[in-house]
Amino acid sequence: MTTATRVEQALIEGRFASGVFAGLHGDKAAVRKAKALYANLRRQLGYAGGAAMLTNGASQQKLSKNDTASYGLMLTPERGLMRPALADVRDVFGLTGAWNLCPLASKGCAAACLVFSGQSGMPQAQRAQAVRTAFMLGYPEAAGLLIGDEIRRATDRHGKINLRLNTTSDIRWEVISQGMVYALEDAGVVLYDYTAWSPADRKVSPSYSLTFSAKEPAHTPDDYLAAILSDGGTVAMPFTTARGEDLPATWKGFRVIDGDKSDERYKDPAGVVVGLRAKGHMWKRDNSAGFIRQAN
C-alpha cells in the first residue's frame, strides 16, 4: 500500500476517526460544540447556519434507486477546492497549499464526474460541497463528530443504512482508520464505494465493498482490468449507451450488468463489469482518449 496522501494524512492527524467514534456513541456535548463551530464558520461565508454533512440518498438520483436507506458524503472532487472562486472558503477554514481528493483522477474521469450532472452541477451545490470539504480538512475531528452523529441517528431510524463516503471523492478510509470501518459495520452501516486506486493500494475487506474504476486505456489497460475481473473483483465501466438503451452484454468476454438500476454495488456478483451510461456533458467535448467505452 502506498503512503497516505496529504488529504488522508490531514484526516489521520486531525483525529477524524476519533470524532466519528464519539458521534456514533452519542457524545451529545461534543456534537453540540462541533455543530456550533460549523454554523459559525458557515455564517462567515454568508450561510444562515449549520447544515448536514451527509446527503440523504432520497434526494440523489442514483442513491434513490437503492432498496436500503442510503447516504453519501459529497465532497469537492480532484483539485476543485483550489479554484480561485473558492479562495474565501479556503481562507475561512484556514487551508493553504494544494489539496486533491481524487489523486488518481484522469482527464476523462474528471470530465465525466458525477459533480457535473444533475443538481450537483449547480454552482450553489458545488459551493456547498466546497464548504463541507473545507470543514472536514480544516477541522477533521469536528467533521467526524457530525458525520458519526448523523450516521447514529440514521441507523436509529432505519436499522441499517448504505453509506458511500466517496460519492465524489476517492479517499482510502481504511487508511484513515480500519477500526472506524469496523465500527461503522457494527453500527449497521453497509459501506461501499467506487475507487480508482488499484487492488494493491487498498485493503480488501468484507466490511467495505469496493468497485474498481475503468479509466482511459492508457491509465487502466484492458489486461489490468481483466486481471481484476478474473480475480473476482468488479469493475465500473462507462459506455456511450444512451438512456433507455441496453448496455453491451459482455466486455472482453466478461458479463456486463446494468449499474444504473441500483447503486448497491455490494450486491453484485463477483467478476462482472458494472456498465454505466455516461452522465453529464463535459466528456462529450473530447473523448478521444477513450474514457467512455463505445457501446458497439
Phi and psi in degrees as GROMACS dihedral restraints (atoms count N, CA, C in turn):
[ dihedral_restraints ]
;  ai    aj    ak    al  type     phi  dphi    fc
    3     4     5     6     1   -71.6    20    10
    4     5     6     7     1   166.5    20    10
    6     7     8     9     1   -68.1    20    10
    7     8     9    10     1   162.2    20    10
    9    10    11    12     1   -65.2    20    10
   10    11    12    13     1   142.8    20    10
   12    13    14    15     1   -73.7    20    10
   13    14    15    16     1   172.8    20    10
   15    16    17    18     1   -61.4    20    10
   16    17    18    19     1   -41.8    20    10
   18    19    20    21     1   -61.1    20    10
   19    20    21    22     1   -48.5    20    10
   21    22    23    24     1   -62.4    20    10
   22    23    24    25     1   -41.1    20    10
   24    25    26    27     1   -64.9    20    10
   25    26    27    28     1   -39.2    20    10
   27    28    29    30     1   -62.1    20    10
   28    29    30    31     1   -39.3    20    10
   30    31    32    33     1   -71.0    20    10
   31    32    33    34     1   -36.3    20    10
   33    34    35    36     1   -65.8    20    10
   34    35    36    37     1   -52.2    20    10
   36    37    38    39     1   -67.5    20    10
   37    38    39    40     1   -28.9    20    10
   39    40    41    42     1   -86.1    20    10
   40    41    42    43     1     5.6    20    10
   42    43    44    45     1    62.6    20    10
   43    44    45    46     1    40.1    20    10
   45    46    47    48     1   -57.8    20    10
   46    47    48    49     1   -47.9    20    10
   48    49    50    51     1   -61.0    20    10
   49    50    51    52     1   -38.7    20    10
   51    52    53    54     1   -61.2    20    10
   52    53    54    55     1   -38.4    20    10
   54    55    56    57     1   -63.9    20    10
   55    56    57    58     1   -43.7    20    10
   57    58    59    60     1   -60.4    20    10
   58    59    60    61     1   -45.9    20    10
   60    61    62    63     1   -56.3    20    10
   61    62    63    64     1   -47.0    20    10
   63    64    65    66     1   -64.9    20    10
   64    65    66    67     1   -40.2    20    10
   66    67    68    69     1   -65.0    20    10
   67    68    69    70     1   -40.8    20    10
   69    70    71    72     1   -62.8    20    10
   70    71    72    73     1   -34.1    20    10
   72    73    74    75     1   -91.6    20    10
   73    74    75    76     1     8.8    20    10
   75    76    77    78     1    76.0    20    10
   76    77    78    79     1    38.5    20    10
   78    79    80    81     1   -76.6    20    10
   79    80    81    82     1    85.6    20    10
   81    82    83    84     1   -63.1    20    10
   82    83    84    85     1   -39.2    20    10
   84    85    86    87     1   -64.2    20    10
   85    86    87    88     1   -44.3    20    10
   87    88    89    90     1   -66.5    20    10
   88    89    90    91     1   -38.0    20    10
   90    91    92    93     1   -65.2    20    10
   91    92    93    94     1   -44.0    20    10
   93    94    95    96     1   -59.1    20    10
   94    95    96    97     1   -42.0    20    10
   96    97    98    99     1   -64.0    20    10
   97    98    99   100     1   -42.2    20    10
   99   100   101   102     1   -65.7    20    10
  100   101   102   103     1   -40.0    20    10
  102   103   104   105     1   -63.2    20    10
  103   104   105   106     1   -41.8    20    10
  105   106   107   108     1   -64.5    20    10
  106   107   108   109     1   -40.1    20    10
  108   109   110   111     1   -62.8    20    10
  109   110   111   112     1   -47.8    20    10
  111   112   113   114     1   -63.1    20    10
  112   113   114   115     1   -42.5    20    10
  114   115   116   117     1   -62.8    20    10
  115   116   117   118     1   -41.2    20    10
  117   118   119   120     1   -65.2    20    10
  118   119   120   121     1   -43.1    20    10
  120   121   122   123     1   -65.8    20    10
  121   122   123   124     1   -39.0    20    10
  123   124   125   126     1   -66.1    20    10
  124   125   126   127     1   -36.2    20    10
  126   127   128   129     1   -61.9    20    10
  127   128   129   130     1   -33.5    20    10
  129   130   131   132     1   -64.6    20    10
  130   131   132   133     1   -17.7    20    10
  132   133   134   135     1  -106.0    20    10
  133   134   135   136     1    10.5    20    10
  135   136   137   138     1    93.6    20    10
  136   137   138   139     1     5.0    20    10
  138   139   140   141     1   -85.6    20    10
  139   140   141   142     1   158.0    20    10
  141   142   143   144     1   -70.1    20    10
  142   143   144   145     1   -28.8    20    10
  144   145   146   147     1   172.9    20    10
  145   146   147   148     1  -141.0    20    10
  147   148   149   150     1   -74.7    20    10
  148   149   150   151     1   176.0    20    10
  150   151   152   153     1  -160.1    20    10
  151   152   153   154     1   161.0    20    10
  153   154   155   156     1   -70.1    20    10
  154   155   156   157     1   148.7    20    10
  156   157   158   159     1   -84.4    20    10
  157   158   159   160     1   -37.4    20    10
  159   160   161   162     1   -95.5    20    10
  160   161   162   163     1   146.3    20    10
  162   163   164   165     1   -94.9    20    10
  163   164   165   166     1   128.7    20    10
  165   166   167   168     1   -71.3    20    10
  166   167   168   169     1   126.9    20    10
  168   169   170   171     1   -60.2    20    10
  169   170   171   172     1   -20.9    20    10
  171   172   173   174     1   -61.8    20    10
  172   173   174   175     1   -22.5    20    10
  174   175   176   177     1  -103.4    20    10
  175   176   177   178     1     7.5    20    10
  177   178   179   180     1  -119.2    20    10
  178   179   180   181     1   128.1    20    10
  180   181   182   183     1   -53.1    20    10
  181   182   183   184     1   -47.5    20    10
  183   184   185   186     1   -75.9    20    10
  184   185   186   187     1   -46.9    20    10
  186   187   188   189     1   -67.7    20    10
  187   188   189   190     1   -24.3    20    10
  189   190   191   192     1   -68.8    20    10
  190   191   192   193     1   -13.9    20    10
  192   193   194   195     1   -84.7    20    10
  193   194   195   196     1    -8.9    20    10
  195   196   197   198     1   -71.6    20    10
  196   197   198   199     1   152.0    20    10
  198   199   200   201     1   -76.5    20    10
  199   200   201   202     1   -32.4    20    10
  201   202   203   204     1   -99.2    20    10
  202   203   204   205     1   144.1    20    10
  204   205   206   207     1   -52.0    20    10
  205   206   207   208     1   129.6    20    10
  207   208   209   210     1  -126.9    20    10
  208   209   210   211     1   146.5    20    10
  210   211   212   213     1  -137.4    20    10
  211   212   213   214     1   152.0    20    10
  213   214   215   216     1  -140.8    20    10
  214   215   216   217     1   149.5    20    10
  216   217   218   219     1   -99.2    20    10
  217   218   219   220     1   108.4    20    10
  219   220   221   222     1   -99.0    20    10
  220   221   222   223     1   110.5    20    10
  222   223   224   225     1  -114.4    20    10
  223   224   225   226     1   173.6    20    10
  225   226   227   228     1   -79.9    20    10
  226   227   228   229     1   116.9    20    10
  228   229   230   231     1   -75.0    20    10
  229   230   231   232     1   162.4    20    10
  231   232   233   234     1    50.0    20    10
  232   233   234   235     1  -130.8    20    10
  234   235   236   237     1   -98.9    20    10
  235   236   237   238     1    19.5    20    10
  237   238   239   240     1   -58.6    20    10
  238   239   240   241     1   -28.6    20    10
  240   241   242   243     1   -66.9    20    10
  241   242   243   244     1   -15.6    20    10
  243   244   245   246     1   -88.8    20    10
  244   245   246   247     1     2.4    20    10
  246   247   248   249     1   -60.3    20    10
  247   248   249   250     1   141.3    20    10
  249   250   251   252     1   -54.0    20    10
  250   251   252   253     1   -34.7    20    10
  252   253   254   255     1   -65.9    20    10
  253   254   255   256     1   -15.2    20    10
  255   256   257   258     1  -105.4    20    10
  256   257   258   259     1    16.3    20    10
  258   259   260   261     1   -59.2    20    10
  259   260   261   262     1   -38.4    20    10
  261   262   263   264     1   -66.8    20    10
  262   263   264   265     1   -34.3    20    10
  264   265   266   267     1   -65.6    20    10
  265   266   267   268     1   -45.9    20    10
  267   268   269   270     1   -61.6    20    10
  268   269   270   271     1   -39.1    20    10
  270   271   272   273     1   -65.2    20    10
  271   272   273   274     1   -45.7    20    10
  273   274   275   276     1   -61.4    20    10
  274   275   276   277     1   -37.2    20    10
  276   277   278   279     1   -95.5    20    10
  277   278   279   280     1     6.1    20    10
  279   280   281   282     1    69.5    20    10
  280   281   282   283     1    32.9    20    10
  282   283   284   285     1   -96.7    20    10
  283   284   285   286     1   130.0    20    10
  285   286   287   288     1  -129.1    20    10
  286   287   288   289     1   162.8    20    10
  288   289   290   291     1    77.5    20    10
  289   290   291   292     1  -171.9    20    10
  291   292   293   294     1   -94.8    20    10
  292   293   294   295     1   141.3    20    10
  294   295   296   297     1  -130.9    20    10
  295   296   297   298     1   132.6    20    10
  297   298   299   300     1  -136.0    20    10
  298   299   300   301     1   112.9    20    10
  300   301   302   303     1   -89.9    20    10
  301   302   303   304     1    -4.2    20    10
  303   304   305   306     1  -135.1    20    10
  304   305   306   307     1    73.0    20    10
  306   307   308   309     1   -63.9    20    10
  307   308   309   310     1   -18.2    20    10
  309   310   311   312     1  -105.8    20    10
  310   311   312   313     1    13.7    20    10
  312   313   314   315     1   -65.3    20    10
  313   314   315   316     1   135.2    20    10
  315   316   317   318     1   -96.5    20    10
  316   317   318   319     1   173.1    20    10
  318   319   320   321     1   -60.7    20    10
  319   320   321   322     1   -42.8    20    10
  321   322   323   324     1   -68.3    20    10
  322   323   324   325     1   -38.8    20    10
  324   325   326   327     1   -62.0    20    10
  325   326   327   328     1   -45.1    20    10
  327   328   329   330     1   -62.6    20    10
  328   329   330   331     1   -39.0    20    10
  330   331   332   333     1   -69.9    20    10
  331   332   333   334     1   -32.0    20    10
  333   334   335   336     1   -96.6    20    10
  334   335   336   337     1     8.0    20    10
  336   337   338   339     1   -58.2    20    10
  337   338   339   340     1   144.7    20    10
  339   340   341   342     1   -56.1    20    10
  340   341   342   343     1   -25.3    20    10
  342   343   344   345     1   -65.4    20    10
  343   344   345   346     1   -17.2    20    10
  345   346   347   348     1   -95.8    20    10
  346   347   348   349     1     2.2    20    10
  348   349   350   351     1  -115.4    20    10
  349   350   351   352     1   153.9    20    10
  351   352   353   354     1    60.2    20    10
  352   353   354   355     1  -150.5    20    10
  354   355   356   357     1   -65.4    20    10
  355   356   357   358     1   -26.2    20    10
  357   358   359   360     1   -63.3    20    10
  358   359   360   361     1   -23.0    20    10
  360   361   362   363     1   -80.4    20    10
  361   362   363   364     1    -7.5    20    10
  363   364   365   366     1   -74.0    20    10
  364   365   366   367     1   140.5    20    10
  366   367   368   369     1   -54.2    20    10
  367   368   369   370     1   -39.8    20    10
  369   370   371   372     1   -67.9    20    10
  370   371   372   373     1   -34.7    20    10
  372   373   374   375     1   -69.0    20    10
  373   374   375   376     1   -40.9    20    10
  375   376   377   378     1   -66.9    20    10
  376   377   378   379     1   -34.8    20    10
  378   379   380   381     1   -69.1    20    10
  379   380   381   382     1   -40.3    20    10
  381   382   383   384     1   -62.6    20    10
  382   383   384   385     1   -38.6    20    10
  384   385   386   387     1   -63.1    20    10
  385   386   387   388     1   -39.0    20    10
  387   388   389   390     1   -65.7    20    10
  388   389   390   391     1   -39.3    20    10
  390   391   392   393     1   -63.4    20    10
  391   392   393   394     1   -44.3    20    10
  393   394   395   396     1   -61.7    20    10
  394   395   396   397     1   -43.6    20    10
  396   397   398   399     1   -63.9    20    10
  397   398   399   400     1   -45.4    20    10
  399   400   401   402     1   -64.1    20    10
  400   401   402   403     1   -36.6    20    10
  402   403   404   405     1   -63.9    20    10
  403   404   405   406     1   -43.6    20    10
  405   406   407   408     1   -64.7    20    10
  406   407   408   409     1   -38.2    20    10
  408   409   410   411     1   -77.7    20    10
  409   410   411   412     1   -35.4    20    10
  411   412   413   414     1   -82.6    20    10
  412   413   414   415     1   -30.7    20    10
  414   415   416   417     1  -136.9    20    10
  415   416   417   418     1    67.5    20    10
  417   418   419   420     1   -57.4    20    10
  418   419   420   421     1   -44.0    20    10
  420   421   422   423     1   -66.0    20    10
  421   422   423   424     1   -41.7    20    10
  423   424   425   426     1   -64.2    20    10
  424   425   426   427     1   -42.2    20    10
  426   427   428   429     1   -62.9    20    10
  427   428   429   430     1   -41.4    20    10
  429   430   431   432     1   -61.4    20    10
  430   431   432   433     1   -39.4    20    10
  432   433   434   435     1   -58.9    20    10
  433   434   435   436     1   -46.4    20    10
  435   436   437   438     1   -66.7    20    10
  436   437   438   439     1   -41.4    20    10
  438   439   440   441     1   -65.2    20    10
  439   440   441   442     1   -45.4    20    10
  441   442   443   444     1   -60.2    20    10
  442   443   444   445     1   -41.0    20    10
  444   445   446   447     1   -66.9    20    10
  445   446   447   448     1   -40.6    20    10
  447   448   449   450     1   -65.9    20    10
  448   449   450   451     1   -37.1    20    10
  450   451   452   453     1   -65.3    20    10
  451   452   453   454     1   -43.6    20    10
  453   454   455   456     1   -59.0    20    10
  454   455   456   457     1   -45.9    20    10
  456   457   458   459     1   -68.1    20    10
  457   458   459   460     1   -35.0    20    10
  459   460   461   462     1   -68.3    20    10
  460   461   462   463     1   -41.7    20    10
  462   463   464   465     1   -71.5    20    10
  463   464   465   466     1   -31.7    20    10
  465   466   467   468     1   -61.0    20    10
  466   467   468   469     1   -35.8    20    10
  468   469   470   471     1   -81.0    20    10
  469   470   471   472     1   -42.3    20    10
  471   472   473   474     1  -105.4    20    10
  472   473   474   475     1   -16.2    20    10
  474   475   476   477     1    86.7    20    10
  475   476   477   478     1   -50.4    20    10
  477   478   479   480     1  -141.3    20    10
  478   479   480   481     1   142.8    20    10
  480   481   482   483     1  -136.0    20    10
  481   482   483   484     1   155.3    20    10
  483   484   485   486     1   -89.2    20    10
  484   485   486   487     1   145.5    20    10
  486   487   488   489     1  -142.5    20    10
  487   488   489   490     1   126.2    20    10
  489   490   491   492     1  -113.4    20    10
  490   491   492   493     1   108.7    20    10
  492   493   494   495     1   -80.6    20    10
  493   494   495   496     1   -12.8    20    10
  495   496   497   498     1  -117.1    20    10
  496   497   498   499     1    51.9    20    10
  498   499   500   501     1   -59.1    20    10
  499   500   501   502     1   -40.0    20    10
  501   502   503   504     1  -136.4    20    10
  502   503   504   505     1    30.1    20    10
  504   505   506   507     1  -143.8    20    10
  505   506   507   508     1  -179.2    20    10
  507   508   509   510     1  -145.7    20    10
  508   509   510   511     1    63.6    20    10
  510   511   512   513     1   -94.7    20    10
  511   512   513   514     1   137.9    20    10
  513   514   515   516     1   -87.3    20    10
  514   515   516   517     1    93.1    20    10
  516   517   518   519     1   -67.0    20    10
  517   518   519   520     1   -26.4    20    10
  519   520   521   522     1   -69.6    20    10
  520   521   522   523     1   -22.2    20    10
  522   523   524   525     1   -75.8    20    10
  523   524   525   526     1   -37.2    20    10
  525   526   527   528     1   -59.6    20    10
  526   527   528   529     1   -49.6    20    10
  528   529   530   531     1  -171.0    20    10
  529   530   531   532     1   110.6    20    10
  531   532   533   534     1   -64.5    20    10
  532   533   534   535     1   -32.7    20    10
  534   535   536   537     1   -62.4    20    10
  535   536   537   538     1   -35.0    20    10
  537   538   539   540     1   -64.7    20    10
  538   539   540   541     1   -40.2    20    10
  540   541   542   543     1   -60.1    20    10
  541   542   543   544     1   -45.1    20    10
  543   544   545   546     1   -64.8    20    10
  544   545   546   547     1   -39.4    20    10
  546   547   548   549     1   -65.1    20    10
  547   548   549   550     1   -37.3    20    10
  549   550   551   552     1   -64.3    20    10
  550   551   552   553     1   -41.9    20    10
  552   553   554   555     1   -61.2    20    10
  553   554   555   556     1   -44.8    20    10
  555   556   557   558     1   -63.4    20    10
  556   557   558   559     1   -28.1    20    10
  558   559   560   561     1   -80.9    20    10
  559   560   561   562     1    -5.0    20    10
  561   562   563   564     1   102.0    20    10
  562   563   564   565     1    20.7    20    10
  564   565   566   567     1  -100.9    20    10
  565   566   567   568     1   130.9    20    10
  567   568   569   570     1   -97.4    20    10
  568   569   570   571     1   106.1    20    10
  570   571   572   573     1   -96.4    20    10
  571   572   573   574     1   126.4    20    10
  573   574   575   576     1  -150.9    20    10
  574   575   576   577     1   157.3    20    10
  576   577   578   579     1  -159.4    20    10
  577   578   579   580     1   165.5    20    10
  579   580   581   582     1   -97.4    20    10
  580   581   582   583     1   150.9    20    10
  582   583   584   585     1  -148.6    20    10
  583   584   585   586     1   145.7    20    10
  585   586   587   588     1   -93.0    20    10
  586   587   588   589     1    -9.4    20    10
  588   589   590   591     1   -67.0    20    10
  589   590   591   592     1   154.2    20    10
  591   592   593   594     1   -81.3    20    10
  592   593   594   595     1   161.4    20    10
  594   595   596   597     1   -56.9    20    10
  595   596   597   598     1   -29.0    20    10
  597   598   599   600     1   -70.0    20    10
  598   599   600   601     1   -21.8    20    10
  600   601   602   603     1  -100.0    20    10
  601   602   603   604     1    -0.2    20    10
  603   604   605   606     1  -132.1    20    10
  604   605   606   607     1   137.1    20    10
  606   607   608   609     1   -77.4    20    10
  607   608   609   610     1   114.8    20    10
  609   610   611   612     1   -72.0    20    10
  610   611   612   613     1   129.0    20    10
  612   613   614   615     1  -146.7    20    10
  613   614   615   616     1   137.0    20    10
  615   616   617   618     1   -61.3    20    10
  616   617   618   619     1   -17.6    20    10
  618   619   620   621     1   -82.8    20    10
  619   620   621   622     1   -10.1    20    10
  621   622   623   624     1  -147.5    20    10
  622   623   624   625     1   101.8    20    10
  624   625   626   627     1   -80.3    20    10
  625   626   627   628     1   129.0    20    10
  627   628   629   630     1  -122.8    20    10
  628   629   630   631     1   133.6    20    10
  630   631   632   633     1  -110.8    20    10
  631   632   633   634     1   125.6    20    10
  633   634   635   636     1   -84.2    20    10
  634   635   636   637     1   147.2    20    10
  636   637   638   639     1  -101.7    20    10
  637   638   639   640     1   132.2    20    10
  639   640   641   642     1   -83.0    20    10
  640   641   642   643     1   134.5    20    10
  642   643   644   645     1  -120.3    20    10
  643   644   645   646     1  -162.2    20    10
  645   646   647   648     1   -56.1    20    10
  646   647   648   649     1   143.8    20    10
  648   649   650   651     1   -52.6    20    10
  649   650   651   652     1   -28.1    20    10
  651   652   653   654     1   -68.0    20    10
  652   653   654   655     1   -25.3    20    10
  654   655   656   657     1   -94.3    20    10
  655   656   657   658     1   -43.2    20    10
  657   658   659   660     1  -128.1    20    10
  658   659   660   661     1    86.6    20    10
  660   661   662   663     1   -58.1    20    10
  661   662   663   664     1   156.7    20    10
  663   664   665   666     1   -57.4    20    10
  664   665   666   667     1   -39.1    20    10
  666   667   668   669     1   -68.8    20    10
  667   668   669   670     1   -30.7    20    10
  669   670   671   672     1   -65.5    20    10
  670   671   672   673     1   -46.1    20    10
  672   673   674   675     1   -66.5    20    10
  673   674   675   676     1   -40.5    20    10
  675   676   677   678     1   -62.6    20    10
  676   677   678   679     1   -35.4    20    10
  678   679   680   681     1   -65.3    20    10
  679   680   681   682     1   -40.4    20    10
  681   682   683   684     1   -62.4    20    10
  682   683   684   685     1   -45.1    20    10
  684   685   686   687     1   -65.7    20    10
  685   686   687   688     1   -41.8    20    10
  687   688   689   690     1   -65.0    20    10
  688   689   690   691     1   -26.2    20    10
  690   691   692   693     1   -86.8    20    10
  691   692   693   694     1     4.0    20    10
  693   694   695   696     1    95.8    20    10
  694   695   696   697     1     1.5    20    10
  696   697   698   699     1   -79.1    20    10
  697   698   699   700     1   168.0    20    10
  699   700   701   702     1  -115.2    20    10
  700   701   702   703     1   147.9    20    10
  702   703   704   705     1  -129.0    20    10
  703   704   705   706     1   123.6    20    10
  705   706   707   708     1   -84.1    20    10
  706   707   708   709     1   130.6    20    10
  708   709   710   711     1  -138.2    20    10
  709   710   711   712     1   119.0    20    10
  711   712   713   714     1   -81.9    20    10
  712   713   714   715     1   139.3    20    10
  714   715   716   717     1  -119.9    20    10
  715   716   717   718     1   163.8    20    10
  717   718   719   720     1   -77.3    20    10
  718   719   720   721     1     2.3    20    10
  720   721   722   723     1   -54.3    20    10
  721   722   723   724     1   128.7    20    10
  723   724   725   726     1   -79.0    20    10
  724   725   726   727     1   158.8    20    10
  726   727   728   729     1   -56.9    20    10
  727   728   729   730     1   133.8    20    10
  729   730   731   732     1    90.9    20    10
  730   731   732   733     1   -12.1    20    10
  732   733   734   735     1   -98.9    20    10
  733   734   735   736     1   156.7    20    10
  735   736   737   738     1   -79.3    20    10
  736   737   738   739     1   139.5    20    10
  738   739   740   741     1   -73.4    20    10
  739   740   741   742     1   162.4    20    10
  741   742   743   744     1   -57.5    20    10
  742   743   744   745     1   148.8    20    10
  744   745   746   747     1   -75.0    20    10
  745   746   747   748     1   -32.3    20    10
  747   748   749   750     1  -142.2    20    10
  748   749   750   751     1   161.5    20    10
  750   751   752   753     1  -136.3    20    10
  751   752   753   754     1   118.1    20    10
  753   754   755   756     1    52.3    20    10
  754   755   756   757     1    33.4    20    10
  756   757   758   759     1    89.3    20    10
  757   758   759   760     1    -6.2    20    10
  759   760   761   762     1   -96.8    20    10
  760   761   762   763     1   141.2    20    10
  762   763   764   765     1   -63.8    20    10
  763   764   765   766     1   137.9    20    10
  765   766   767   768     1  -107.0    20    10
  766   767   768   769     1   126.3    20    10
  768   769   770   771     1  -106.7    20    10
  769   770   771   772     1   160.6    20    10
  771   772   773   774     1   -85.8    20    10
  772   773   774   775     1   102.6    20    10
  774   775   776   777     1   -77.8    20    10
  775   776   777   778     1    -5.6    20    10
  777   778   779   780     1   -86.9    20    10
  778   779   780   781     1   -10.7    20    10
  780   781   782   783     1   -73.7    20    10
  781   782   783   784     1   -29.6    20    10
  783   784   785   786     1  -159.1    20    10
  784   785   786   787     1   158.0    20    10
  786   787   788   789     1  -102.3    20    10
  787   788   789   790     1     3.8    20    10
  789   790   791   792     1   -79.6    20    10
  790   791   792   793     1    75.1    20    10
  792   793   794   795     1   -63.5    20    10
  793   794   795   796     1   -25.8    20    10
  795   796   797   798     1   -66.7    20    10
  796   797   798   799     1   -12.3    20    10
  798   799   800   801     1   -89.2    20    10
  799   800   801   802     1    -6.3    20    10
  801   802   803   804     1   -69.4    20    10
  802   803   804   805     1   147.2    20    10
  804   805   806   807     1   -64.9    20    10
  805   806   807   808     1   159.7    20    10
  807   808   809   810     1   -70.9    20    10
  808   809   810   811     1   146.1    20    10
  810   811   812   813     1    71.2    20    10
  811   812   813   814     1    30.1    20    10
  813   814   815   816     1  -114.5    20    10
  814   815   816   817     1   155.0    20    10
  816   817   818   819     1   -87.3    20    10
  817   818   819   820     1   127.2    20    10
  819   820   821   822     1   -90.8    20    10
  820   821   822   823     1    98.6    20    10
  822   823   824   825     1   -75.1    20    10
  823   824   825   826     1   135.5    20    10
  825   826   827   828     1  -130.6    20    10
  826   827   828   829     1   140.0    20    10
  828   829   830   831     1   -83.1    20    10
  829   830   831   832     1   127.1    20    10
  831   832   833   834     1   -56.6    20    10
  832   833   834   835     1   129.1    20    10
  834   835   836   837     1  -100.7    20    10
  835   836   837   838     1   169.6    20    10
  837   838   839   840     1    73.5    20    10
  838   839   840   841     1  -165.8    20    10
  840   841   842   843     1  -136.3    20    10
  841   842   843   844     1   -16.5    20    10
  843   844   845   846     1   -60.7    20    10
  844   845   846   847     1   -36.9    20    10
  846   847   848   849     1   -65.1    20    10
  847   848   849   850     1   -23.8    20    10
  849   850   851   852     1   -69.0    20    10
  850   851   852   853     1   -18.1    20    10
  852   853   854   855     1   -68.9    20    10
  853   854   855   856     1   -34.0    20    10
  855   856   857   858     1  -161.0    20    10
  856   857   858   859     1   104.7    20    10
  858   859   860   861     1  -115.5    20    10
  859   860   861   862     1    26.4    20    10
  861   862   863   864     1   -63.3    20    10
  862   863   864   865     1   -26.8    20    10
  864   865   866   867     1   -80.8    20    10
  865   866   867   868     1    -9.7    20    10
  867   868   869   870     1    84.2    20    10
  868   869   870   871     1    26.1    20    10
  870   871   872   873     1   -61.2    20    10
  871   872   873   874     1   -44.0    20    10
  873   874   875   876     1   -87.8    20    10
  874   875   876   877     1   116.7    20    10
  876   877   878   879     1   -73.8    20    10
  877   878   879   880     1   142.6    20    10
  879   880   881   882     1   -68.6    20    10
  880   881   882   883     1   134.4    20    10
  882   883   884   885     1   -74.1    20    10
  883   884   885   886     1   -24.5    20    10
